[in-house]
Amino acid sequence: MEWIEVPDDGLTLQEIRNITKRSQAENAGIRQSVEDILTAVQEEGDRAVRELTEKFDGVRLDSFLVTAEEIEEAARKVGPEFMDILTEARDNIRAYHERQKQESWMDTFRDGVRLGARYTPIQRVGVYVPGGTAAYPSTVLMDVIPAEVAGVPSIAVFTPPAKDGSVNPYILAAAHVAGATEIYKVGGAQSIAAAAFGTESIPPVFKIVGPGNAYVAMAKRLVFGTVGIDMIAGPSEVGILADENANPVWVAADLLAQAEHDRRAAVFLATPSAALASAVEGEVEKQLAELPRQDIAAASVADHGKIFITKDRQQAIDIMNLIAPEHLEIDFHDAEQYVDQIQNAGAIFIGPYTPEPIGDYFAGPNHTLPTMGTAAFSSPLGVYDFVKRSSLLSYNKEAFDKVAEKVIRFANVEGLQAHGLAVRRRIDEN
């Protein structure tokens, strides 16, 4: 891990961005490939999806829709114990997200003027769930449940098939428990295209959420406007604030828990204690040897691991606010007193017994979070991502008469005579 001695006057945002810079893994080749896929699916529908699935996933499918029998078989395979765990996690996640629901309202603001807002769920959404080297039933729960809580009536899950045409049973079980209405055996950029444009067998959606590889991220970027998207998620990261009271074994374990996600995952430690930093670094090397995904975690730590040595706790907090990490652990003594000083973080984990994996799987808050500094201006996935707001306006005649001439004057100033006439004709006919 790279050590950075923070000067007494701190580091600027520009300096932090240079220190923590990671490639988005987007290049002209990826963009062109994805554009070709989007065009093929838009023009050829199911045929293109079938051919692309055979090309990239090694299986030719007659039907993309997962059957009820396959879901029942998946539940049997994962077993009752894990089904119970999924159910408990679902209940935790749902309870948290229920607090995010917003009620429509309409109030009298002035005599004869009623204004308000109406919240309505998006009518159909697509949820992308990655496949590949690992299964992510937690992603299914985190992305489907807020949509279900929001009242979305149609929730379609898209995930890559295995070479035998099956879908990971843990993903199917999680989708069923979470409340998905459909599950499709389609992955990659072709699934984003199918969700955005629709095919003969896959109805289009209005919004697409969920993480994916560089091709999925590029596809989401390119279909935005045709559909809504949640975010362009980059590789994951964790920041840890720790002082001399922190347990270096635990801090190292938490860094590695994030590093094993991806070679481009980033891990940051900010501490005023050089002794702790040295102990953590030693523990990272020791614990790496125990990990099945050692190669991935080691690459992440070597390429994107940073230790910031600060003059005090406040400077460490300042550094993390500039990084704006996806996950932020506060492992200072009496950690909760520092929460109000955190301005930029996707999720904040308070105290030594709240490691990041608790949030990944079980606590309730969403684990689909802004990455790569975007927590400075965006938020975790939530119920609010699956609803839209319509403004409500109601004037009676008396209220209209009070403002009519002023509105006409505004319209004339802007050279929009038809706007003014829409008001004038009501005056003239009264």
Summary of the structure (lengths in Angstrom):
residues: 430
radius of gyration: 25.4
end to end distance: 77.0
largest distance: 84.6
contacts: 1434
relative contact order: 0.14
helix: 49%
strand: 17%
